[in-house]
Amino acid sequence: MEDCIFCKIIKGEIPSEKVYEDDDILAFKDIQPATPIHVLVIPKKHIANLMEVSNEDSELMGKIVVVMQKIAKQLGVDEKGFRIISNCGPDSGQEVMHLHFHLLAGRTMGPKIVS
């Protein structure tokens, strides 16, 4: 997508502080962190949100989970804990229509929403 900010970050048109990158996935620090550690993990393939994930994306989605584990270990939060959030659609608060996961850590989180 030409006007997608995350696609521009992937192409290097907009700078980011990269935490992880491979052929399929990019992870970078959020410029407006909600917690001391706030990393965005995105597929390089443009997928608007979780509702647009197809069967052909199954391997990519599994890889994203494994990469989030690696990042948690790399940042030293794998044992103490972290939160993963993916907003889906405007009512959820999704602002960038490119699938992304927020890896949040570095402090005790608020009360759990669901168990």
Secondary structure as UniProt FT lines:
FT   TURN            2..3
FT   HELIX           5..11
FT   STRAND          18..21
FT   STRAND          25..29
FT   STRAND          37..43
FT   HELIX           50..52
FT   HELIX           55..57
FT   HELIX           58..74
FT   TURN            75..76
FT   TURN            78..80
FT   STRAND          83..85
FT   HELIX           90..92
FT   STRAND          101..105
//
